[in-house]
Amino acid sequence: MDRIDYLIKTLNQWAYEYYVLDNPSVDDREYDKLYDELKRLEEESGEVRFDSPTRRVGGEPLKGFTRHKHISRLYSLDKSVSFDELDAFFARIGKVTDKSEYTVEYKFDGLTMCLTYENGAFVRATTRGNGVEGEDVTAQCLTIKSFPMSIDYKGVLEVQGEAVIRLSVLENYNKTAKEQLKNARNAVAGAIRNLDPKVTAERKPEILFYNVNYMSEGALKTQEEHFEFLRKNGFKVFPFLRICKGADAVKSAIEEIEVGRRDLDVLTDGAVIKLNDCTVRDEIGYTDKFPRWAMAYKFEAEERETTVKDVIWQVGRTGKLTPLALVEPVELAGATVKKATLNNFGDLTKKDVKIGSKVLIRRSNEVIPEILGATEHTEGSVSIEKPVVCPYCGSKVEEVGANIFCPNKYCRPRIIGKIEHFAQKDAMDIEGLSEMTAGQLHDTLGVKECSALYSLTYEDLSKLEGFKDKKINNLLSAIEKSKSISLERFIFALGIDGVGKVAAKDLAREYGSIENLASADAQQLLSLENIGEITAETIVNWFADTDNAQEVERLLNAGIEPQITKKAQTDGVFSGQFVVLTGTLENYKRSAAQKLIEERGGECQSSVTAKTTLVIAGEAAGSKLDKAKKLGIRIIGESEFTNMLK
């Protein structure tokens, strides 16, 4: 066993030098010799250590992915595409703090990963997913050698990185592959999210780490410390991090990246700017999607010229007609582009788009690229007529502002779009109810309303093409399961124009039931932070519509019971309090303090508003404390907070 421990330590050190430092100290033959010895000794002893390199091979194919909830949420980044937009970001930061030290690093274009360690040992790898939970891809990631199996840190740890496939590796793979991989982004996503770990190993992905997402003990004070912690513990970190004093230095670093990326062997589409000081980050906080203290700067998208073959009109669930250009296939940003989008008829006219004309198209991260404008017309160019009737149902269209709408609620694409939206994961979460299935339900069974889903039977679904016993039972089970849903997701599922996930959450919290929301007037709705005048009027008009009101009644009668998430204890010491935490608490991590407050009936806010009733101020409290003083809000320190908990 001593020999096994020696071999593991030696081989892991050699792998670190090779895969992380890109500086091997031995040749492949010497590594293979010790690896074969280790494998033989493990077979003889029947024991394989948790950090043995023999675990890092592709095992048997998996039956499916399991979901895993991250300890701490993984946020995406807000984006800017010009220095003017970046200046607006700096201005927002400047309103909150006078700290202006930022870090700038490369933004890699791959698949975001989250790795978990406990007591110094690697235990799990997951995809980012929706930020709250992702897919467990531990078996796939065990084939990747750019992260350690054991680390010095002994607490619970989550680290974040980007899985990538180097362009040179992709090129070599394609030389012998039966099926060519067109771009590195899709190649790495397919490698990690593949049920066969052997496929992962064949494509040779690696992970570049850049963030400590969670640590149970200790705290990192700056982004520099994040990078140093990762390096010290053996994670592969891209060797570029600029510390910038002010906006001008940030822009210089971005320009440095824009030049440097042309010679890079990794796909990158921009730079990431972050406030360096983590304490100030806590002060600034997060939106529902992004950290307010970070920004992605996206480089100018790739552009190509092609010819418009045709323009078709698509109808969405709201009835809006959107023009879609079908173009001659062209390679653009690593993908073959055959379609390009336009906003509306006015956009089409402004850009002078005609069938048969050459146009310039641009693609960045969008699934469908956009047309920038016409570059050349020919004798065969044909102008595009404004639709007079809906291309799907023949109803006379209506113009509202710059947009054209089909007024027919029972137009096929509107129904399918409505059902698909209702069933999506962030809404009713009816797994298996895709756009294609929604089309089958409409065409074969005449389903026109979401409420009709709850009366479907086994016999009904057996009439659909491709639906056998297992698929039928899975869909019926998912529909039944969806009856127990949170109120905020139910509100979002209704598809009220302008009501996204954030607004739905606010409405659920404010009104507590769908009946209360239905009776709210526009003035009441306007008092909510994320509801503007247009959305408030839209909500009132939506519930005033007889068809909508009847549909809500049918859904409730079908057994749907929208639930408000209740706090563990609503009559605790913080009951009825709207609490803001600011500064650093010596004995509590912020997330732990929030949990303690919510368990005792309080509601935590990210910023001080007129609604705030209590501010808990720790060390280095900043602008939130100043605002609380101006508004005359009660302020307490950590010792008083501890006493309240007791």
Wavefront OBJ file of the C-alpha trace (Angstrom):
o trace
v 0.000 0.000 0.000
v 2.929 2.357 0.607
v 4.064 1.719 -2.961
v 0.523 2.471 -4.244
v 0.482 5.764 -2.327
v 3.890 6.687 -3.752
v 2.815 5.881 -7.312
v -0.425 7.901 -6.972
v 1.451 10.915 -5.585
v 4.122 10.738 -8.299
v 1.717 10.189 -11.207
v -0.606 12.995 -10.045
v 2.370 15.362 -9.811
v 3.483 14.414 -13.331
v -0.094 14.864 -14.631
v -0.259 18.317 -12.961
v 2.990 19.317 -14.673
v 1.734 18.041 -18.035
v -1.946 19.095 -18.098
v -1.980 22.182 -15.855
v 1.495 23.689 -16.119
v 2.096 22.538 -19.743
v 5.626 21.710 -18.571
v 6.155 17.919 -18.355
v 9.171 16.663 -16.384
v 9.118 13.069 -17.725
v 8.335 11.478 -21.077
v 5.190 9.457 -21.821
v 7.007 6.134 -21.618
v 8.141 6.722 -18.024
v 4.620 7.839 -17.025
v 3.046 4.772 -18.674
v 5.483 2.446 -16.893
v 4.460 3.680 -13.419
v 0.787 3.847 -14.421
v 0.830 0.178 -15.492
v 2.508 -0.773 -12.201
v -0.141 1.096 -10.213
v -2.931 -0.565 -12.136
v -1.428 -4.023 -11.466
v -1.013 -3.347 -7.728
v -4.583 -2.066 -7.456
v -5.884 -5.228 -9.116
v -3.839 -7.392 -6.711
v -4.911 -5.477 -3.589
v -8.513 -4.904 -4.680
v -8.321 -1.275 -3.491
v -8.443 1.926 -5.533
v -7.747 5.204 -3.741
v -10.172 8.103 -4.365
v -7.404 10.171 -6.023
v -5.905 7.390 -8.124
v -5.238 8.359 -11.775
v -6.690 4.986 -12.842
v -10.130 6.380 -12.037
v -9.698 8.919 -14.837
v -10.751 6.681 -17.706
v -14.025 6.480 -19.585
v -16.322 3.973 -17.868
v -19.487 2.310 -19.093
v -22.245 4.441 -20.722
v -24.784 5.980 -18.318
v -28.539 5.506 -18.585
v -29.252 9.189 -18.031
v -28.247 12.385 -16.226
v -29.351 13.162 -12.680
v -29.977 16.722 -11.516
v -27.888 18.286 -8.762
v -28.535 21.528 -6.885
v -25.508 23.800 -6.518
v -24.625 24.905 -2.979
v -24.398 28.504 -4.192
v -26.086 29.808 -7.327
v -23.989 30.217 -10.473
v -24.923 33.493 -12.153
v -24.521 34.402 -15.807
v -23.036 37.756 -16.842
v -24.609 40.914 -18.203
v -23.115 41.897 -21.563
v -21.812 45.057 -23.206
v -20.676 45.421 -26.812
v -19.231 48.947 -26.808
v -17.127 51.165 -24.557
v -20.179 53.448 -24.175
v -22.139 50.562 -22.643
v -19.131 49.734 -20.485
v -18.994 53.361 -19.289
v -22.627 53.011 -18.179
v -21.562 49.994 -16.093
v -18.749 52.003 -14.480
v -21.197 54.842 -13.769
v -23.586 52.456 -11.989
v -20.731 51.106 -9.882
v -19.612 54.666 -9.109
v -23.001 55.506 -7.590
v -22.494 52.785 -4.991
v -18.767 52.857 -4.235
v -15.653 54.880 -4.923
v -13.620 51.651 -5.217
v -12.532 51.454 -8.856
v -10.075 48.548 -8.964
v -11.183 45.938 -11.477
v -9.840 42.676 -12.853
v -9.962 41.783 -16.549
v -9.675 38.213 -17.865
v -10.482 36.261 -21.027
v -14.068 35.139 -21.611
v -13.902 31.601 -22.964
v -16.664 30.186 -25.123
v -17.380 26.672 -23.851
v -19.518 24.961 -21.218
v -19.649 26.300 -17.650
v -18.821 23.671 -15.016
v -19.092 23.438 -11.229
v -16.858 21.034 -9.280
v -17.444 20.111 -5.618
v -14.851 19.012 -3.038
v -15.359 17.786 0.506
v -12.607 17.183 3.068
v -9.991 17.677 0.366
v -11.462 15.145 -2.071
v -13.202 15.636 -5.429
v -16.780 14.364 -5.138
v -18.819 15.750 -8.035
v -18.904 17.682 -11.313
v -22.027 19.313 -12.724
v -22.967 21.597 -15.595
v -24.178 25.112 -14.767
v -27.727 24.293 -15.914
v -30.115 27.076 -14.923
v -27.692 28.371 -12.294
v -29.586 26.773 -9.403
v -29.182 23.167 -10.488
v -27.332 21.367 -13.253
v -26.680 17.885 -14.578
v -24.308 15.550 -12.759
v -21.480 14.783 -15.225
v -18.969 13.347 -12.743
v -18.301 10.210 -14.815
v -17.537 12.340 -17.886
v -15.297 14.776 -16.017
v -13.235 12.023 -14.438
v -11.674 11.623 -17.899
v -10.409 15.244 -17.778
v -6.964 15.716 -16.229
v -6.778 19.517 -15.813
v -8.198 19.468 -12.265
v -6.970 17.753 -9.063
v -8.584 14.743 -7.400
v -7.391 15.961 -3.990
v -6.615 19.435 -2.641
v -5.186 20.987 0.523
v -8.417 22.816 1.433
v -10.460 20.609 3.791
v -13.817 22.420 3.899
v -16.720 22.104 1.454
v -15.803 23.831 -1.797
v -17.407 24.652 -5.159
v -15.171 25.905 -7.963
v -16.319 27.217 -11.320
v -14.620 26.885 -14.684
v -15.187 26.680 -18.417
v -14.854 23.351 -20.206
v -13.162 23.912 -23.577
v -11.646 21.945 -26.424
v -8.540 23.506 -27.911
v -8.832 24.395 -31.614
v -5.766 22.324 -32.454
v -7.226 19.330 -30.595
v -10.488 19.716 -32.516
v -8.608 19.878 -35.808
v -6.725 16.655 -35.023
v -9.934 14.945 -33.891
v -11.675 15.798 -37.167
v -8.858 14.249 -39.220
v -9.954 10.750 -38.196
v -13.529 11.267 -36.941
v -16.397 9.660 -38.869
v -18.608 12.625 -37.980
v -16.975 16.057 -38.241
v -17.417 18.523 -35.369
v -17.973 22.014 -36.791
v -17.002 24.182 -33.840
v -15.260 23.917 -30.481
v -18.259 25.178 -28.463
v -20.622 22.470 -29.668
v -17.833 19.885 -29.514
v -17.171 20.426 -25.813
v -20.876 20.584 -24.926
v -21.379 17.301 -26.769
v -18.341 15.788 -25.053
v -19.451 16.657 -21.515
v -23.182 16.101 -22.010
v -22.675 12.666 -23.549
v -23.933 9.589 -21.753
v -20.845 7.671 -22.867
v -17.749 8.884 -20.925
v -15.534 7.263 -23.560
v -16.734 9.931 -26.020
v -15.648 12.588 -23.507
v -12.194 11.050 -23.298
v -11.850 10.823 -27.099
v -12.532 14.546 -27.586
v -9.940 15.552 -24.923
v -11.649 18.547 -23.260
v -10.045 20.491 -20.429
v -11.374 22.923 -17.839
v -10.026 26.436 -17.247
v -10.948 27.621 -13.731
v -11.636 31.216 -12.712
v -13.924 31.391 -9.673
v -14.479 29.954 -6.192
v -18.249 29.715 -6.067
v -18.569 28.556 -2.441
v -16.310 27.735 0.506
v -17.585 26.644 3.907
v -14.581 27.943 5.844
v -12.640 31.137 5.330
v -13.277 33.853 2.767
v -11.415 35.228 -0.238
v -11.135 39.002 -0.268
v -10.321 39.724 -3.929
v -10.482 38.213 -7.408
v -6.686 37.972 -7.229
v -7.085 35.705 -4.204
v -9.603 33.569 -6.147
v -6.981 32.968 -8.834
v -4.190 32.348 -6.332
v -6.337 29.880 -4.336
v -7.130 27.943 -7.522
v -3.472 27.869 -8.617
v -2.275 26.817 -5.166
v -4.714 23.900 -5.085
v -3.720 22.581 -8.510
v -6.539 23.832 -10.776
v -5.691 24.923 -14.311
v -5.987 28.723 -14.547
v -5.434 30.659 -17.762
v -2.337 32.826 -17.211
v -3.929 36.207 -17.859
v -5.346 38.468 -15.151
v -4.982 42.234 -15.304
v -5.510 44.418 -12.225
v -6.853 47.755 -13.457
v -7.176 51.059 -11.637
v -10.139 52.725 -13.295
v -12.012 52.570 -16.599
v -9.124 53.550 -18.907
v -6.945 50.711 -17.629
v -9.836 48.274 -18.113
v -10.258 49.363 -21.744
v -6.533 48.944 -22.376
v -6.709 45.385 -21.001
v -9.706 44.622 -23.248
v -7.777 45.877 -26.279
v -4.864 43.663 -25.219
v -7.197 40.647 -25.134
v -8.741 41.512 -28.508
v -5.292 41.412 -30.107
v -4.101 38.368 -28.157
v -7.150 36.208 -28.868
v -6.250 35.999 -32.580
v -3.305 33.735 -31.726
v -5.114 31.815 -28.991
v -5.714 28.060 -29.299
v -8.990 28.365 -27.338
v -12.304 29.795 -28.552
v -12.927 33.157 -26.859
v -15.540 35.810 -27.579
v -14.717 38.610 -25.180
v -13.404 39.747 -21.823
v -14.801 39.612 -18.280
v -14.573 42.659 -16.015
v -15.080 42.270 -12.247
v -14.701 44.477 -9.205
v -11.631 43.130 -7.448
v -12.847 43.676 -3.866
v -15.256 40.909 -2.752
v -16.580 42.927 0.204
v -17.707 45.681 -2.167
v -19.282 43.004 -4.388
v -21.491 41.951 -1.456
v -22.546 45.574 -1.068
v -23.551 45.892 -4.719
v -25.318 42.527 -4.896
v -27.153 40.799 -7.746
v -30.104 41.130 -10.069
v -32.255 38.056 -10.674
v -29.835 36.981 -13.431
v -26.502 38.780 -13.071
v -24.030 40.065 -10.483
v -24.166 43.870 -10.552
v -20.397 44.016 -10.006
v -19.334 42.176 -13.172
v -19.720 42.640 -16.904
v -18.845 40.647 -20.007
v -17.463 42.689 -22.884
v -18.350 40.943 -26.158
v -16.182 41.555 -29.196
v -17.755 42.535 -32.474
v -19.629 39.593 -33.916
v -18.547 37.831 -37.069
v -20.187 39.048 -40.287
v -20.704 37.433 -43.706
v -22.445 38.263 -46.983
v -25.083 35.930 -48.426
v -28.205 35.966 -50.612
v -31.831 36.042 -49.445
v -33.751 33.113 -50.950
v -37.121 33.884 -49.324
v -38.793 35.606 -46.381
v -41.456 33.802 -44.349
v -43.632 35.136 -41.543
v -43.663 33.344 -38.190
v -46.466 33.739 -35.626
v -45.678 33.580 -31.905
v -47.950 32.840 -28.939
v -48.873 36.532 -28.595
v -49.906 36.633 -32.281
v -46.968 38.807 -33.356
v -45.793 38.216 -36.941
v -41.993 38.141 -37.248
v -40.170 37.980 -40.608
v -37.559 35.244 -40.991
v -35.145 35.322 -43.942
v -34.086 32.056 -45.563
v -30.585 32.587 -46.953
v -27.989 30.732 -48.976
v -26.027 28.606 -46.455
v -22.877 30.327 -45.208
v -20.267 29.442 -42.555
v -20.405 31.996 -39.757
v -18.895 31.921 -36.232
v -18.394 28.179 -36.382
v -21.854 27.246 -37.674
v -23.663 26.832 -40.990
v -26.251 29.603 -41.178
v -29.414 29.107 -43.247
v -31.787 31.560 -41.504
v -31.538 35.134 -40.292
v -33.988 37.146 -38.234
v -35.609 40.574 -38.661
v -37.638 42.388 -36.012
v -40.704 43.486 -37.958
v -41.824 44.869 -41.336
v -40.381 48.301 -40.526
v -36.995 46.732 -39.792
v -37.190 44.788 -43.050
v -37.965 47.990 -44.995
v -35.312 50.056 -43.224
v -32.637 47.479 -44.031
v -33.877 47.329 -47.651
v -34.106 43.534 -47.616
v -35.428 41.960 -50.828
v -35.686 38.392 -52.060
v -32.741 37.719 -54.377
v -30.583 40.494 -52.906
v -27.256 40.163 -51.134
v -27.290 41.027 -47.425
v -24.774 41.265 -44.599
v -25.556 39.001 -41.650
v -23.999 38.889 -38.191
v -23.853 36.095 -35.668
v -22.509 36.196 -32.133
v -24.091 33.874 -29.567
v -27.559 34.092 -31.073
v -29.129 30.861 -32.267
v -30.466 32.710 -35.324
v -28.245 35.493 -36.739
v -29.528 38.950 -37.643
v -29.521 40.784 -40.964
v -27.634 44.086 -40.850
v -28.788 45.331 -44.244
v -28.716 44.848 -48.002
v -25.374 45.196 -49.790
v -26.426 44.608 -53.402
v -29.647 44.278 -55.405
v -29.979 42.399 -58.714
v -32.410 42.547 -61.620
v -34.233 39.637 -60.046
v -34.604 41.252 -56.594
v -38.204 41.233 -55.390
v -39.631 43.556 -52.732
v -41.415 41.944 -49.782
v -45.083 42.806 -49.349
v -46.544 43.637 -45.974
v -48.868 40.796 -44.833
v -52.573 41.594 -44.987
v -53.741 38.271 -43.554
v -52.153 35.743 -41.226
v -50.162 33.203 -43.302
v -51.410 30.366 -41.061
v -55.120 30.969 -40.457
v -56.040 33.670 -42.985
v -57.352 36.124 -40.375
v -57.005 39.801 -41.230
v -53.966 41.096 -39.364
v -53.894 44.125 -37.048
v -51.116 46.701 -36.709
v -50.162 47.797 -33.192
v -47.332 50.317 -33.226
v -44.458 48.923 -35.298
v -45.707 45.340 -35.126
v -48.285 43.224 -36.951
v -50.491 40.760 -35.065
v -52.824 37.884 -35.874
v -55.916 38.504 -33.685
v -57.115 34.873 -33.847
v -56.448 33.240 -30.446
v -56.944 29.823 -32.009
v -54.378 30.253 -34.786
v -52.313 27.046 -34.747
v -48.835 28.519 -34.001
v -50.329 30.712 -31.252
v -51.836 27.668 -29.546
v -48.637 25.633 -29.875
v -46.533 28.536 -28.582
v -48.912 28.994 -25.650
v -48.807 25.308 -24.671
v -45.026 25.118 -25.071
v -44.579 28.207 -22.850
v -47.005 26.811 -20.262
v -45.129 23.492 -20.082
v -41.542 24.837 -20.001
v -39.261 24.091 -17.051
v -39.484 27.579 -15.506
v -43.281 27.456 -15.738
v -45.318 24.270 -15.085
v -42.309 22.008 -15.746
v -44.185 19.335 -17.736
v -41.258 17.203 -18.885
v -41.747 15.676 -22.319
v -44.198 18.279 -23.605
v -42.124 19.801 -26.413
v -43.139 22.044 -29.315
v -43.540 18.939 -31.483
v -45.778 17.230 -28.908
v -47.848 20.405 -28.543
v -48.365 20.314 -32.327
v -49.476 16.677 -32.176
v -51.891 17.407 -29.335
v -53.441 20.206 -31.384
v -53.560 18.433 -34.739
v -54.664 14.971 -33.578
v -56.630 15.632 -30.394
v -57.833 19.199 -30.977
v -56.168 20.600 -27.837
v -56.583 24.387 -27.907
v -56.224 25.375 -24.259
v -53.632 24.505 -21.621
v -56.415 23.361 -19.281
v -57.233 20.557 -21.744
v -53.900 18.923 -20.862
v -55.338 17.890 -17.497
v -58.150 15.840 -19.028
v -55.924 13.823 -21.376
v -56.150 10.057 -20.982
v -53.952 7.098 -21.869
v -56.271 6.335 -24.772
v -55.970 9.921 -26.068
v -52.168 9.896 -26.058
v -51.972 6.450 -27.644
v -53.373 8.073 -30.818
v -50.232 10.226 -31.176
v -47.463 9.023 -33.461
v -44.451 7.744 -31.518
v -46.307 7.496 -28.205
v -45.947 4.076 -26.608
v -46.593 2.863 -23.071
v -43.560 4.401 -21.333
v -43.772 7.778 -23.096
v -47.522 8.023 -22.429
v -47.160 7.232 -18.724
v -44.241 9.627 -18.330
v -46.203 12.513 -19.860
v -49.347 11.767 -17.816
v -47.213 11.592 -14.673
v -45.522 14.933 -15.486
v -48.909 16.592 -16.087
v -50.222 15.280 -12.765
v -47.074 16.370 -10.939
v -47.431 19.900 -12.326
v -50.637 20.428 -10.345
v -48.520 21.175 -7.289
v -46.630 24.267 -8.397
v -45.489 27.540 -6.869
v -47.702 30.573 -7.442
v -44.889 32.519 -9.147
v -44.361 29.750 -11.722
v -48.102 29.465 -12.316
v -48.317 33.217 -12.978
v -45.368 32.989 -15.392
v -46.964 29.971 -17.116
v -50.105 31.970 -17.949
v -48.043 33.831 -20.563
v -49.170 37.372 -19.733
v -47.239 39.658 -22.083
v -44.440 41.458 -20.223
v -44.610 39.236 -17.120
v -41.313 37.381 -16.922
v -39.947 35.279 -14.087
v -38.854 38.252 -11.963
v -42.199 40.068 -12.269
v -44.081 36.812 -11.588
v -42.095 36.330 -8.380
v -42.911 39.881 -7.212
v -46.608 39.436 -8.028
v -46.789 36.126 -6.167
v -45.102 37.587 -3.112
v -47.301 40.710 -3.094
v -50.723 39.161 -3.745
v -50.438 35.623 -2.355
v -53.105 34.107 -4.633
v -54.207 34.222 -8.243
v -57.611 35.559 -7.127
v -56.023 38.563 -5.399
v -53.857 39.276 -8.446
v -56.859 39.073 -10.773
v -58.661 41.779 -8.785
v -55.682 44.174 -8.553
v -55.899 47.517 -10.348
v -53.139 49.195 -12.361
v -52.284 51.692 -9.625
v -51.683 48.931 -7.093
v -49.541 46.999 -9.550
v -47.396 50.062 -10.262
v -46.216 50.115 -6.647
v -44.140 46.972 -7.347
v -40.472 47.458 -8.291
v -40.507 45.400 -11.516
v -43.917 46.449 -12.881
v -44.143 49.446 -15.227
v -47.187 51.240 -16.646
v -47.522 49.132 -19.798
v -47.146 45.834 -17.924
v -49.599 46.950 -15.227
v -52.242 47.753 -17.860
v -51.510 44.490 -19.685
v -52.058 42.461 -16.483
v -55.357 44.204 -15.713
v -56.595 43.753 -19.293
v -55.495 40.109 -19.363
v -57.596 39.167 -16.340
v -60.482 41.320 -17.583
v -60.668 39.206 -20.742
v -63.499 36.685 -20.286
v -61.672 33.898 -22.134
v -58.593 34.293 -19.934
v -60.635 34.399 -16.730
v -62.469 31.229 -17.736
v -59.180 29.494 -18.599
v -57.750 30.302 -15.153
v -60.924 28.902 -13.574
v -60.622 25.710 -15.654
v -56.985 25.273 -14.608
v -57.854 25.624 -10.931
v -60.812 23.266 -11.306
v -58.461 20.741 -12.930
v -56.674 20.458 -9.599
v -53.821 22.946 -9.918
v -53.011 24.358 -6.487
v -50.539 27.255 -6.774
v -48.504 27.412 -3.575
v -46.767 30.306 -1.882
v -43.431 29.151 -0.478
v -43.842 29.522 3.260
v -41.023 30.407 5.591
v -40.095 27.813 8.168
v -41.359 30.096 10.936
v -43.558 33.116 10.239
v -43.982 34.345 13.820
v -40.291 34.622 14.744
v -38.348 37.610 15.971
v -38.032 38.994 12.419
v -41.687 38.450 11.506
v -42.907 41.242 9.207
v -39.412 42.720 8.872
v -37.782 43.588 5.539
v -34.078 43.203 6.279
v -30.923 44.332 4.468
v -27.479 42.969 5.377
v -24.515 45.241 4.665
v -20.799 45.024 5.386
v -18.927 41.980 6.714
v -20.191 40.022 9.725
v -17.444 38.409 11.788
v -19.338 35.276 12.840
v -21.823 34.763 10.000
v -21.504 34.233 6.274
v -24.069 36.384 4.511
v -25.979 33.402 3.120
v -26.158 31.852 6.600
v -27.389 35.118 8.138
v -30.098 35.420 5.474
v -31.263 31.896 6.192
v -31.456 32.602 9.936
v -33.540 35.731 9.286
v -35.925 33.983 6.897
v -36.349 31.028 9.276
v -37.525 33.534 11.863
v -40.119 35.181 9.660
v -38.094 37.947 7.997
v -37.648 38.765 4.333
v -34.180 39.712 3.053
v -33.701 42.437 0.459
v -30.669 43.088 -1.751
v -30.921 46.867 -1.463
v -32.371 49.516 0.850
v -35.802 50.780 -0.232
v -38.697 52.608 1.375
v -40.048 49.165 2.276
v -36.951 48.243 4.343
v -37.567 48.104 8.113
v -34.194 46.917 9.449
v -30.531 47.128 8.387
v -27.883 44.881 9.962
v -24.505 46.565 9.505
v -21.157 44.787 9.793
v -17.601 45.964 9.238
v -16.930 48.238 6.236
v -20.637 48.910 5.623
v -21.002 51.390 2.777
v -23.702 53.113 0.749
v -26.564 50.938 2.012
v -25.816 52.092 5.551
v -25.713 55.736 4.414
v -29.065 55.375 2.645
v -30.635 53.701 5.687
v -29.523 56.618 7.875
v -31.060 59.136 5.449
v -34.366 57.246 5.413
v -34.391 56.876 9.211
v -34.458 53.070 9.064
v -33.537 51.124 12.207
v -29.869 49.997 12.147
v -28.287 47.344 14.375
v -24.839 45.761 14.618
v -23.732 42.136 14.748
v -23.930 41.796 18.545
v -27.555 42.970 18.606
v -28.331 40.646 15.696
v -26.899 37.732 17.708
v -28.998 38.706 20.719
v -32.142 38.782 18.570
v -31.385 35.264 17.343
v -31.141 34.080 20.934
l 1 2 3 4 5 6 7 8 9 10 11 12 13 14 15 16 17 18 19 20 21 22 23 24 25 26 27 28 29 30 31 32 33 34 35 36 37 38 39 40 41 42 43 44 45 46 47 48 49 50 51 52 53 54 55 56 57 58 59 60 61 62 63 64 65 66 67 68 69 70 71 72 73 74 75 76 77 78 79 80 81 82 83 84 85 86 87 88 89 90 91 92 93 94 95 96 97 98 99 100 101 102 103 104 105 106 107 108 109 110 111 112 113 114 115 116 117 118 119 120 121 122 123 124 125 126 127 128 129 130 131 132 133 134 135 136 137 138 139 140 141 142 143 144 145 146 147 148 149 150 151 152 153 154 155 156 157 158 159 160 161 162 163 164 165 166 167 168 169 170 171 172 173 174 175 176 177 178 179 180 181 182 183 184 185 186 187 188 189 190 191 192 193 194 195 196 197 198 199 200 201 202 203 204 205 206 207 208 209 210 211 212 213 214 215 216 217 218 219 220 221 222 223 224 225 226 227 228 229 230 231 232 233 234 235 236 237 238 239 240 241 242 243 244 245 246 247 248 249 250 251 252 253 254 255 256 257 258 259 260 261 262 263 264 265 266 267 268 269 270 271 272 273 274 275 276 277 278 279 280 281 282 283 284 285 286 287 288 289 290 291 292 293 294 295 296 297 298 299 300 301 302 303 304 305 306 307 308 309 310 311 312 313 314 315 316 317 318 319 320 321 322 323 324 325 326 327 328 329 330 331 332 333 334 335 336 337 338 339 340 341 342 343 344 345 346 347 348 349 350 351 352 353 354 355 356 357 358 359 360 361 362 363 364 365 366 367 368 369 370 371 372 373 374 375 376 377 378 379 380 381 382 383 384 385 386 387 388 389 390 391 392 393 394 395 396 397 398 399 400 401 402 403 404 405 406 407 408 409 410 411 412 413 414 415 416 417 418 419 420 421 422 423 424 425 426 427 428 429 430 431 432 433 434 435 436 437 438 439 440 441 442 443 444 445 446 447 448 449 450 451 452 453 454 455 456 457 458 459 460 461 462 463 464 465 466 467 468 469 470 471 472 473 474 475 476 477 478 479 480 481 482 483 484 485 486 487 488 489 490 491 492 493 494 495 496 497 498 499 500 501 502 503 504 505 506 507 508 509 510 511 512 513 514 515 516 517 518 519 520 521 522 523 524 525 526 527 528 529 530 531 532 533 534 535 536 537 538 539 540 541 542 543 544 545 546 547 548 549 550 551 552 553 554 555 556 557 558 559 560 561 562 563 564 565 566 567 568 569 570 571 572 573 574 575 576 577 578 579 580 581 582 583 584 585 586 587 588 589 590 591 592 593 594 595 596 597 598 599 600 601 602 603 604 605 606 607 608 609 610 611 612 613 614 615 616 617 618 619 620 621 622 623 624 625 626 627 628 629 630 631 632 633 634 635 636 637 638 639 640 641 642 643 644 645 646
